[in-house]
Amino acid sequence: MKKKTRKMVLLTGVLCILSLAVCACGKTEDAQDAAEPQVVQGEPIPEDDTKE
């Protein structure tokens, strides 16, 4: 029983380390694109010029 628990703890630790390494080495190009201001143009809103 001790061997099985030790293997599970070791496997979990290795999995956590690999997950952190993958997250740390990920691409950050998307974050740089999001920082740039974006301009959205649409149709002008018609104003009501009806005066009674």
C-alpha positions, 0 to 999 in steps of 0.5 A: 500500500505504501508503494502505491501511495508513493507512486501516486504522490510522485506522479502527481508531483511530476504532473504539476511540474510539467503543467507549470513548465508548459504554462510558463513557456506558452506564447504571449503574442495574444496578450500583446495584441489585446493591449493595442487600442481598437477602434470600432466604426459603425453607422451614425445614429440618426437624430430626431429633428422633429420639433413641434 
